[in-house]
Amino acid sequence: MTLSQPPRRDTRLDPYVETYAARTNDLQVSAVRALFAVANRPEVVSLAGGMPNIADLPRQAIGEAFAKLVVDQGIQAMQYGSGQGEPFIREKIVEVMAEEQIKANADDVVISCGSQQGLDLVTRVFCDPGDVVLVEAPSYVGAIGTFKANQCNIVHVAIDEHGIVPELLRHAVVLLRSSGKKVKFLYTIPNFQNPTGITQTLARRQALLALAHELDLLLLEDNPYGLLALEAEPIPALRAQDDERVIYLGSFSKTFAPGFRVGWVLAPHAIREKLVLTQESATLCPPVFSQYAIAAYLDQFDWRGQIRTFRDMYRARRDAMLQALTEHMPPGSTWTHPKGGFFVWLTLPEGLDSQAMLPRAVTARVAYTPGTAFYADGLGSRNIRLSFCFPTPEQIAEGVKRLGDVIVAEQEIHNTFGIESDSFVNRRNLTPGPAPDTN
């Protein structure tokens, strides 16, 4: 019997090219990570990465608490632990989720190495090669990479200013199933979505949950930014309204610090069992010391007050970006008005391509993430994700000014020579995505 294999795309200079697994064909460098070397140059204002600003943490006091942890509990904290995660931090996580009206049992929480690993664990539990995962258009670049690495077929469903469009979701599910495809779940970021900053309204969430029951569809809710609301209290999470159809991903990376790599999955009991077994096969157990450290932080510090401090800091940065966009973007540009989180989604004037423009922007000492990174199908060429979380308000103002100058120059070239890239010609009538809720 002859088994056909897809052709390798690796370089023949690699002596192992014929021995790699087929799934490595779908591994790709993150578009955000690829920008780090350039974005970290001191003369460049980086509006590209979603790196949280943790300068306002009480580092001296935290350091003293962690030193005491090593002395008093180091024997336990530096040992192997449970594949599900330590019971005491799972209890603390239940308290954290209650801030968004989620009622949960600590026994249904599985600790992961950041919510990114939780996303991978869920995908490994549910998806065989060729299975369909429904994903917002646009969506988180790390999720797209995970689904591709697990050989899923990614089908985008457009969002508008209120979140994912239920009618389009229904159409996608019915069409896919009628053609014999297995639709495993919908991946959604309802709060301050990455990359657009859009937030699903309460009415849209209720419609989405009703549709999930009607279509027998599982929802994977990724909520790293939910507590970072900048204008009002958070809308109840999807999981707060339904504990049967929703798997919930959470993280301490945005509300405390990302270096500890502690996230979690809240799942119905049967799914929980599969996740624990998959976690054990991947890591034996998630990092025990990180769990002890974060549990100590939650127990000994005013973490709710710290989140309020983060909100004030990010609000000032968000406002600085929106003001700078108003001052420096040329006519034909539009952008979203995020009510929390880290990101603004910019749409360029017609005819411009964010990927093609990036080298000119870097030369002008400003970096951003092209919109194509957030689609699995190459769309998003007119879009840019701008991050306001890390630079100071002054740096943001200067970075947006530089970007505005680049866009104006690019627009002048386009208007003078009438040049349209092939990517733009092929995509201009196809790009879905949210309508701006401000200009």
Protein Blocks (a to p, Z undefined) as FASTA:
>chain_A
ZZdddddfbdfklmklmmpcfklmmgccdfklmmmmmmmpmklccfkbccdcfklpcfkl
mmmmmmmmmmmmmmmmmmccdfkbpfklmmmmmmmmmmnopacdfklpccdehjklmmmm
mmmmmpcghiacdddddddfklmmmmmmnopacddddddfkbccfklmmmmmmmmmmnop
acfbdcddfbhpafkopacdfklmmmmmmmmmmnopacddddfklmmcfkbccdddfklm
ocklpccdddfklmmcfklopacddddfklmmmmmmmmmmmnopacfklmmmmmmmmmmp
cfklmmmmmmmmmmmmmmmmmmmmmmmpcghiacdddfehjbdcddddehiafklmmmmm
mmnopacddfklmpcnopaklgccddfklmcfklmmmmmmmmmmmmmmmmmmmmmnopac
fklmmmmmmmgcdddfbZZ
